[in-house]
């Protein structure tokens, strides 16, 4: 199973939402052996380091063009996994 969370966090927005997503991601990984990915923007005060610390794969939203972002969100990672592997864990 592959799961993608599209979530942002900054000093102003999203930290609570990200924490809830991390809780779900941990459970999905533990109970279903899911491959969990986070697609995020590197906003000021983001929590990307926390996502990486928890060993989840991360894509910087700014490094995806609009078409790739649309396809990832609509069709999952199977279409792009080989092309996008180099972008994983980059800020």
MIMI-761499 format. One record per residue (C-alpha): residue number from 0; residue in three letters; y, x, z. Coordinates in Angstrom, 1 decimal, always signed. Each point is the difference from the previous one (the first is absolute). Layout:
BEGIN
+-----+------+--------+--------+--------+
! pos ! code !      Y !      X !      Z !
+-----+------+--------+--------+--------+
! NUM !  ALA !      Y !      X !      Z !
...
+-----+------+--------+--------+--------+
***
This chain:
BEGIN
+-----+------+--------+--------+--------+
! pos ! code !      Y !      X !      Z !
+-----+------+--------+--------+--------+
!   0 !  UNK !   +0.0 !   +0.0 !   +0.0 !
!   1 !  UNK !   +3.5 !   +1.2 !   -0.9 !
!   2 !  UNK !   +3.1 !   -1.3 !   +1.8 !
!   3 !  UNK !   +3.6 !   +0.7 !   -0.8 !
!   4 !  UNK !   +2.8 !   -0.7 !   +2.4 !
!   5 !  UNK !   +3.5 !   +0.0 !   -1.5 !
!   6 !  UNK !   +2.3 !   +0.4 !   +2.9 !
!   7 !  UNK !   +3.3 !   +1.8 !   +0.8 !
!   8 !  UNK !   +1.4 !   +1.1 !   +3.3 !
!   9 !  UNK !   +3.4 !   +1.5 !   +1.0 !
!  10 !  UNK !   +2.4 !   +0.1 !   +2.8 !
!  11 !  UNK !   +1.0 !   -3.6 !   -0.8 !
!  12 !  UNK !   -3.1 !   -1.7 !   -1.4 !
!  13 !  UNK !   -3.7 !   -0.3 !   +0.0 !
!  14 !  UNK !   -1.3 !   +2.1 !   +2.9 !
!  15 !  UNK !   -1.7 !   -3.0 !   +1.6 !
!  16 !  UNK !   -1.4 !   -1.1 !   -3.3 !
!  17 !  UNK !   -1.4 !   +3.5 !   -0.6 !
!  18 !  UNK !   -1.6 !   +0.1 !   +3.4 !
!  19 !  UNK !   -1.8 !   -3.3 !   -0.6 !
!  20 !  UNK !   -1.2 !   +1.3 !   -3.4 !
!  21 !  UNK !   -1.3 !   +3.2 !   +1.6 !
!  22 !  UNK !   -1.9 !   -2.1 !   +2.5 !
!  23 !  UNK !   -1.6 !   -2.0 !   -2.8 !
!  24 !  UNK !   -0.6 !   +3.2 !   -2.0 !
!  25 !  UNK !   -1.8 !   +1.7 !   +2.9 !
!  26 !  UNK !   -2.3 !   -3.1 !   +0.4 !
!  27 !  UNK !   -0.7 !   -0.2 !   -3.7 !
!  28 !  UNK !   -0.9 !   +3.7 !   -0.1 !
!  29 !  UNK !   -2.2 !   -0.2 !   +3.1 !
!  30 !  UNK !   -1.8 !   -3.3 !   -0.6 !
!  31 !  UNK !   -0.2 !   +0.0 !   -3.9 !
!  32 !  UNK !   +0.3 !   +3.7 !   -0.8 !
!  33 !  UNK !   +3.0 !   -0.9 !   -2.2 !
!  34 !  UNK !   +2.0 !   +2.5 !   -1.9 !
!  35 !  UNK !   +3.5 !   -0.9 !   +1.3 !
!  36 !  UNK !   +3.2 !   +1.0 !   -1.9 !
!  37 !  UNK !   +3.6 !   -0.4 !   +1.0 !
!  38 !  UNK !   +2.7 !   -0.2 !   -2.7 !
!  39 !  UNK !   +3.4 !   +0.6 !   +1.7 !
!  40 !  UNK !   +3.5 !   +1.2 !   -0.8 !
!  41 !  UNK !   +1.3 !   +3.0 !   +1.9 !
!  42 !  UNK !   +3.0 !   -1.7 !   +1.6 !
!  43 !  UNK !   +2.0 !   +1.6 !   +2.8 !
!  44 !  UNK !   -1.9 !   -0.2 !   +3.3 !
!  45 !  UNK !   -3.3 !   -1.0 !   -1.7 !
!  46 !  UNK !   -3.3 !   +0.3 !   +1.7 !
!  47 !  UNK !   -1.9 !   +1.6 !   -2.9 !
!  48 !  UNK !   -1.1 !   +2.9 !   +2.3 !
!  49 !  UNK !   -1.7 !   -2.5 !   +2.3 !
!  50 !  UNK !   -2.0 !   -1.4 !   -3.0 !
!  51 !  UNK !   -1.0 !   +3.5 !   -1.0 !
!  52 !  UNK !   -0.9 !   +0.9 !   +3.7 !
!  53 !  UNK !   -2.4 !   -3.0 !   +0.0 !
!  54 !  UNK !   -1.7 !   +1.5 !   -3.1 !
!  55 !  UNK !   +1.0 !   -2.8 !   -2.4 !
!  56 !  UNK !   +0.8 !   +0.9 !   -3.6 !
!  57 !  UNK !   +3.6 !   -0.4 !   -0.9 !
!  58 !  UNK !   +1.9 !   -0.5 !   -3.3 !
!  59 !  UNK !   +3.8 !   +0.4 !   -0.2 !
!  60 !  UNK !   +1.2 !   -3.1 !   -1.7 !
!  61 !  UNK !   +2.8 !   +2.0 !   -1.8 !
!  62 !  UNK !   -2.6 !   +2.1 !   -1.8 !
!  63 !  UNK !   -1.6 !   -3.0 !   -1.6 !
!  64 !  UNK !   +1.7 !   -1.5 !   -3.0 !
!  65 !  UNK !   +0.4 !   -3.8 !   +0.0 !
!  66 !  UNK !   -3.0 !   -0.6 !   -2.3 !
!  67 !  UNK !   -2.3 !   +2.1 !   +2.2 !
!  68 !  UNK !   +1.3 !   -1.7 !   +3.1 !
!  69 !  UNK !   -0.7 !   -3.4 !   -1.5 !
!  70 !  UNK !   -3.5 !   +0.9 !   -1.1 !
!  71 !  UNK !   -0.9 !   +1.6 !   +3.4 !
!  72 !  UNK !   +1.3 !   -3.1 !   +1.8 !
!  73 !  UNK !   -1.6 !   -2.5 !   -2.4 !
!  74 !  UNK !   -3.3 !   +1.7 !   -0.9 !
!  75 !  UNK !   -0.8 !   +2.4 !   +2.8 !
!  76 !  UNK !   -0.5 !   +3.7 !   -0.2 !
!  77 !  UNK !   -3.0 !   +0.1 !   -2.4 !
!  78 !  UNK !   +2.3 !   +0.2 !   -3.1 !
!  79 !  UNK !   +2.0 !   +2.9 !   +1.3 !
!  80 !  UNK !   -2.0 !   +1.9 !   +2.5 !
!  81 !  UNK !   -0.8 !   +3.0 !   -2.2 !
!  82 !  UNK !   +3.6 !   +0.3 !   -1.3 !
!  83 !  UNK !   +1.6 !   -0.7 !   +3.3 !
!  84 !  UNK !   -2.2 !   +2.2 !   +2.2 !
!  85 !  UNK !   +2.4 !   +2.9 !   -0.4 !
!  86 !  UNK !   +2.8 !   -2.2 !   +1.5 !
!  87 !  UNK !   -1.9 !   -0.8 !   +3.2 !
!  88 !  UNK !   +1.3 !   +1.4 !   +3.2 !
!  89 !  UNK !   +3.3 !   +1.0 !   -1.6 !
!  90 !  UNK !   +3.4 !   -0.9 !   +1.4 !
+-----+------+--------+--------+--------+
***
